[in-house]
């Protein structure tokens, strides 16, 4: 449960940062980032459970994790269109940045 909460907070902060810096992703303020982070974390958690509790992140799963994270971010835009608008390029960029940050989060906290 702690890992879920950490991923939620990291995703919200990264989404805010990415939406300010890069084209292709727009978040509707801080509340939008929190809602989007929750949906992304829930989708990621569900996929991890389906594939056998393996961590879905670009850091842990290589190119498959990177692409899975991008797909999850992209799908979240369809689930909550009022809070998150993302293009395919925006999802790829966000997954890349989340993967970089994920590399620095201590393993025992995930």
trRosetta pair geometry for C-beta under 8 A, 3 or more apart (Angstrom, degrees):
i j d omega theta_ij theta_ji phi_ij phi_ji
1 4 5.5 -49 -153 31 38 115
1 5 6.6 36 151 -17 67 103
2 5 5.7 -55 -151 37 35 110
2 6 6.3 35 152 -19 67 106
2 109 6.7 -102 134 -163 113 62
3 6 5.7 -54 -145 37 32 111
3 7 6.2 31 157 -17 65 107
3 109 6.9 139 -96 142 68 49
3 110 4.6 56 -131 172 109 39
4 7 5.9 -57 -148 38 27 109
4 8 6.4 34 150 -25 62 107
4 41 6.1 104 -166 171 75 122
4 45 6.1 25 -114 -87 108 134
5 8 5.4 -51 -149 31 32 118
5 9 6.6 27 156 -14 66 104
6 9 6.0 -56 -149 38 32 105
6 10 6.1 27 156 -14 67 111
6 105 6.6 131 157 -164 129 140
6 109 5.5 116 -83 150 167 102
6 110 6.6 -113 79 -100 138 50
7 10 5.8 -55 -139 43 30 110
7 11 5.9 33 159 -22 64 110
7 41 5.1 137 109 -120 107 107
7 44 6.9 -123 157 83 147 146
7 110 7.3 71 -56 -137 99 80
8 11 6.0 -58 -147 36 22 110
8 12 6.5 22 155 -19 60 107
8 37 5.2 99 -166 142 60 110
8 38 6.1 30 -138 -90 110 57
8 41 4.6 -29 -83 -47 75 163
9 12 5.8 -55 -149 34 30 111
9 13 6.4 24 156 -13 65 107
9 37 7.4 82 -76 167 13 152
10 13 6.0 -59 -148 40 30 107
10 14 6.0 26 157 -15 67 112
10 98 7.2 107 135 -142 105 85
10 101 5.9 169 -171 128 115 131
10 102 7.2 109 146 -80 153 69
10 105 6.5 -48 -84 -68 153 142
11 14 5.8 -58 -141 42 28 108
11 15 6.0 32 159 -22 65 108
11 36 7.6 -142 142 113 108 82
11 37 3.9 146 98 -136 106 92
11 40 5.2 -169 -172 82 150 132
11 41 5.9 -154 15 -54 153 95
11 98 6.6 19 -106 -120 70 125
12 15 5.8 -54 -145 35 26 111
12 16 6.6 27 155 -18 61 104
12 30 8.0 49 178 -163 113 67
12 33 4.5 97 -158 142 77 99
12 34 5.3 22 -120 -90 134 51
12 36 7.4 134 -107 71 66 85
12 37 3.7 -55 -62 -39 77 156
13 16 5.8 -54 -152 34 31 111
13 17 6.4 28 152 -15 65 108
13 33 7.7 91 -61 163 21 137
14 17 5.6 -56 -146 41 34 111
14 18 5.9 30 158 -17 70 109
14 94 6.9 115 137 -159 108 82
14 97 5.5 161 -164 118 113 111
14 98 5.1 112 138 -86 167 77
14 101 5.8 -134 -83 12 126 156
15 18 5.9 -53 -136 41 28 108
15 19 6.0 27 162 -19 63 110
15 25 7.3 -122 -152 154 74 132
15 27 5.2 101 150 -70 105 149
15 33 4.7 166 90 -139 118 92
15 36 5.6 160 -158 95 167 131
15 37 6.1 -138 5 -65 138 90
15 40 7.8 174 -62 -1 132 152
15 84 7.5 -58 -161 -113 135 115
15 94 6.7 27 -103 -142 66 126
16 19 6.1 -59 -145 37 24 108
16 20 6.6 19 157 -16 61 109
16 27 6.3 -92 -92 65 51 151
16 30 7.0 13 -96 -105 130 63
16 33 4.7 -3 -59 -104 89 158
17 20 6.0 -64 -154 36 28 107
17 21 6.1 2 161 -2 66 118
17 97 7.2 -157 95 163 116 149
18 21 6.1 -70 -137 48 28 98
18 22 5.3 -33 -171 33 70 116
18 25 5.5 6 126 75 108 143
18 90 7.6 118 150 -167 118 83
18 93 6.4 149 -155 119 119 102
18 94 4.8 91 166 -102 172 82
18 97 5.5 -177 -80 43 114 157
19 22 7.5 -59 -95 54 15 75
19 25 5.1 -103 -93 113 72 92
19 26 5.6 101 -148 -127 110 28
19 27 4.2 -112 -52 10 165 97
19 33 7.5 -129 10 -87 141 105
22 25 6.4 35 89 33 100 103
22 90 6.8 152 118 -124 111 75
22 93 5.1 -156 158 140 162 153
22 94 7.9 -160 68 -61 141 70
23 89 7.6 10 99 103 86 124
23 90 7.0 -103 122 -82 48 97
24 86 6.6 43 150 -158 73 62
24 87 4.2 -90 -151 44 88 109
24 88 7.8 -74 -164 61 124 38
24 89 4.4 -107 -120 88 157 93
24 90 2.7 -168 131 -59 93 91
24 91 7.7 -105 147 -5 114 52
24 93 6.3 110 72 21 134 131
25 84 7.6 -21 -163 -165 85 86
25 85 7.3 161 -152 89 39 59
25 86 4.6 12 -112 -113 80 87
25 87 7.3 -115 -60 25 59 71
25 90 3.5 156 -48 -173 84 123
25 91 7.3 137 -81 -58 113 45
25 93 7.0 -138 -10 70 125 113
25 94 5.7 96 -71 -51 163 122
26 84 7.4 156 84 -154 57 41
26 85 4.4 1 55 57 104 102
26 86 7.5 -159 29 -69 59 55
27 32 4.6 159 173 111 76 116
27 33 4.7 50 169 -73 146 78
27 36 6.0 -100 -126 8 106 152
27 83 6.9 2 -155 163 67 69
27 84 5.8 -7 -108 -104 69 72
28 31 7.1 -42 106 76 90 84
28 32 3.1 145 62 -71 73 149
28 82 6.5 -17 -19 146 159 63
28 83 4.8 -104 31 -134 116 48
28 84 7.4 -102 2 -54 88 41
29 32 5.0 105 54 11 61 105
29 33 7.1 -112 112 -5 37 90
30 33 5.5 -52 -150 34 34 112
30 34 6.5 34 152 -18 66 103
31 34 5.6 -52 -149 36 34 111
31 35 6.3 32 153 -16 67 105
31 83 7.5 -104 115 -127 76 113
32 35 5.8 -55 -145 39 31 108
32 36 6.0 29 156 -16 66 110
32 82 7.8 -130 -115 121 105 67
32 83 3.9 178 -142 -158 83 82
32 84 6.5 157 173 -57 101 66
33 36 5.7 -55 -141 42 28 110
33 37 6.0 32 157 -22 64 108
34 37 5.7 -52 -143 36 28 112
34 38 6.4 30 155 -21 62 104
35 38 5.8 -54 -152 33 30 112
35 39 6.5 26 153 -15 65 106
35 80 5.8 -177 136 -167 114 160
35 83 4.6 -76 81 -155 129 168
35 84 7.7 -149 94 -26 95 102
36 39 5.8 -56 -148 39 32 108
36 40 6.1 30 155 -17 67 109
36 76 5.8 94 -155 151 79 132
36 80 6.2 -150 -90 78 68 139
36 83 5.3 -163 -52 127 92 114
36 84 4.1 108 -105 -60 126 131
37 40 5.7 -55 -142 41 30 110
37 41 6.0 29 158 -18 65 109
38 41 5.8 -56 -144 39 27 109
38 42 6.1 26 156 -18 64 109
39 42 5.7 -55 -144 38 29 110
39 43 6.2 28 157 -17 64 106
39 76 4.6 131 112 -138 119 105
39 79 5.5 175 -164 91 141 136
39 80 5.5 -153 -31 -8 162 129
39 84 7.7 -136 55 11 137 143
40 43 5.9 -54 -145 38 28 109
40 44 6.2 28 155 -17 63 110
40 72 5.8 97 -149 139 76 106
40 73 6.0 18 -118 -95 121 63
40 76 4.9 -30 -73 -68 77 156
41 44 5.7 -56 -145 40 29 112
41 45 6.1 32 155 -22 65 107
42 45 5.6 -52 -144 36 29 113
42 46 6.3 31 155 -19 63 106
43 46 5.7 -55 -149 36 30 112
43 47 6.4 27 155 -16 65 107
43 72 4.7 160 111 -152 126 101
43 75 6.4 158 -144 86 159 123
43 76 6.3 -128 0 -70 148 94
43 79 7.9 -167 -61 -8 128 156
44 47 5.8 -56 -146 38 30 108
44 48 6.2 34 154 -22 65 106
44 56 5.0 -151 -155 66 91 127
44 69 7.3 21 -103 -112 116 71
44 72 5.4 53 -69 -158 79 164
45 48 5.6 -53 -148 34 30 114
45 49 6.5 30 154 -18 63 104
46 49 5.8 -55 -152 34 31 110
46 50 6.4 31 152 -20 65 106
47 50 5.5 -53 -147 35 35 113
47 51 6.3 10 162 0 69 109
47 56 5.6 37 95 -49 119 156
47 68 6.6 168 147 -178 154 121
47 72 6.8 -104 -4 -85 147 121
48 51 6.5 -69 -142 49 26 92
48 52 8.0 -85 174 70 54 36
48 53 5.7 46 156 -128 92 32
48 54 6.2 -149 -145 62 78 45
48 55 6.6 7 -121 -107 126 28
48 56 5.4 -124 -71 -11 90 102
49 53 6.4 29 -105 -73 44 67
51 54 5.6 -62 109 34 106 107
51 56 7.8 101 45 -68 135 105
54 60 7.4 178 167 134 84 125
54 61 6.8 93 143 -85 116 118
55 60 4.2 25 88 77 114 170
55 61 6.9 -161 91 -36 70 101
55 65 7.5 19 112 -124 73 133
55 110 6.6 28 -116 150 140 134
56 60 7.6 -123 -112 66 3 119
56 61 6.4 -23 -131 0 42 146
56 65 5.6 173 -163 -139 50 83
56 68 5.1 -101 -157 112 112 132
56 69 6.1 159 148 -68 94 79
56 72 7.2 97 134 -27 142 148
57 60 4.7 71 58 18 94 100
57 61 6.5 131 59 12 46 94
57 65 5.1 3 80 173 27 129
57 69 6.2 58 -126 -68 40 134
57 98 7.1 -123 -143 129 92 99
57 99 6.0 150 170 -111 83 72
57 102 4.6 -151 -174 164 141 166
58 61 7.2 -81 -122 56 18 78
58 62 7.5 -16 -167 172 54 7
58 65 5.0 177 -91 106 26 101
58 66 3.7 56 -111 -85 99 80
58 69 5.8 -74 -39 18 85 145
58 95 6.0 119 -45 158 123 89
58 96 6.8 54 -40 -112 172 37
58 98 7.1 121 11 87 111 81
58 99 2.8 -27 57 -107 125 138
58 100 8.0 -7 77 -32 130 50
58 102 6.9 135 49 49 79 135
59 65 7.2 -84 41 112 38 150
59 99 5.2 164 -37 -164 76 77
59 102 4.5 -152 2 103 132 109
59 103 4.5 -179 -109 -76 133 75
60 65 5.6 145 70 -100 71 164
60 102 7.6 -82 -16 143 91 131
61 64 4.9 -86 149 79 109 92
61 65 2.6 129 61 -47 105 112
61 66 7.5 -156 84 -12 89 58
61 68 7.0 -4 89 27 149 130
62 65 5.9 109 48 19 38 100
62 66 7.0 -69 134 -5 35 101
63 66 5.4 -52 -145 37 35 116
63 67 6.2 30 158 -15 68 106
64 67 6.1 -57 -146 40 28 105
64 68 6.1 28 155 -19 64 110
65 68 5.6 -54 -140 39 30 112
65 69 6.2 32 158 -20 65 106
65 99 7.4 122 117 -108 108 115
66 69 5.9 -56 -150 35 26 110
66 70 6.5 25 152 -17 62 107
66 95 5.6 112 -166 142 64 123
66 96 7.1 36 -149 -84 110 61
66 99 6.0 -9 -102 -67 87 151
67 70 5.6 -53 -148 36 34 113
67 71 6.3 35 153 -20 66 104
67 95 7.7 89 -88 152 15 165
68 71 5.7 -53 -148 36 32 111
68 72 6.4 34 152 -21 65 105
69 72 5.7 -52 -147 35 32 113
69 73 6.4 31 154 -17 64 105
69 95 3.9 136 104 -135 108 107
69 98 6.2 -156 176 78 141 132
69 99 6.8 169 49 -58 165 97
70 73 5.8 -55 -149 37 31 110
70 74 6.2 31 153 -18 65 109
70 88 7.7 50 167 -165 116 64
70 91 4.4 100 -166 137 76 98
70 92 4.9 19 -125 -89 136 53
70 94 7.4 134 -113 66 67 85
70 95 4.0 -73 -66 -20 74 152
71 74 5.6 -56 -145 40 31 112
71 75 6.1 31 156 -19 66 107
71 91 7.4 86 -67 160 18 141
72 75 5.9 -54 -144 38 28 110
72 76 6.5 36 153 -27 61 103
73 76 5.7 -50 -152 27 31 116
73 77 7.3 39 149 -24 59 97
73 86 6.1 -107 146 146 93 169
73 90 7.9 -137 134 117 125 80
73 91 4.2 163 91 -140 112 88
73 94 5.1 166 -157 87 164 132
73 95 5.9 -140 2 -57 138 90
74 77 5.9 -48 -166 21 37 115
74 78 7.6 29 144 -11 62 99
74 86 5.9 -133 -111 103 52 120
74 88 6.3 21 -108 -106 135 56
74 91 4.0 -17 -60 -88 88 162
75 78 5.7 -55 -161 34 45 110
75 79 6.4 42 146 -20 73 105
76 79 5.4 -55 -145 37 39 112
76 80 6.3 -18 172 31 74 99
76 84 5.7 0 124 81 98 154
76 86 7.5 43 74 20 88 139
77 80 7.3 -79 -133 63 20 66
77 81 6.4 55 168 -100 62 63
77 84 4.9 -112 -102 115 65 97
77 85 6.0 83 -148 -133 112 24
77 86 4.1 -133 -68 34 140 95
77 91 7.5 -99 -13 -72 129 112
78 81 6.6 4 -137 -62 26 94
80 83 4.4 -22 147 41 115 111
80 84 5.5 61 89 24 99 98
81 84 7.3 -89 -121 66 24 60
81 85 6.7 52 -160 -86 67 75
86 90 4.4 -144 -157 96 78 126
86 91 5.2 92 152 -60 126 84
86 94 7.1 -47 -137 -2 134 143
87 90 4.5 100 47 6 73 105
87 91 7.0 -134 93 -5 39 85
88 91 5.7 -53 -150 34 31 112
88 92 6.5 31 152 -18 64 105
89 92 5.7 -54 -149 37 33 112
89 93 6.3 31 154 -17 66 106
90 93 5.8 -55 -145 39 30 110
90 94 6.2 30 156 -18 65 108
91 94 5.8 -54 -143 39 29 110
91 95 6.2 31 156 -20 64 106
92 95 5.8 -54 -146 36 29 111
92 96 6.4 34 152 -23 62 105
93 96 5.6 -53 -151 32 32 115
93 97 6.5 26 155 -14 65 105
94 97 5.9 -56 -147 39 32 107
94 98 6.1 32 155 -17 67 108
95 98 5.7 -54 -142 40 30 111
95 99 6.2 36 155 -24 63 107
96 99 5.7 -57 -153 33 27 114
96 100 6.7 27 151 -19 63 102
97 100 5.7 -50 -151 32 35 112
97 101 6.5 29 154 -12 66 105
98 101 5.8 -57 -147 42 32 107
98 102 5.9 40 152 -27 66 109
99 102 5.4 -51 -140 35 29 117
99 103 6.7 40 154 -30 60 98
100 103 5.8 -49 -161 20 32 116
100 104 7.6 14 149 -7 59 104
101 104 6.0 -66 -162 39 40 104
101 105 6.8 44 145 -29 72 101
102 105 5.7 -46 -146 22 40 113
102 110 7.8 62 -159 -96 90 136
105 109 5.9 -109 169 75 94 120
105 110 6.1 101 117 -61 118 101
106 109 4.8 82 73 5 90 107
106 110 7.6 -162 97 -14 49 85
107 110 5.8 -56 -154 25 39 111
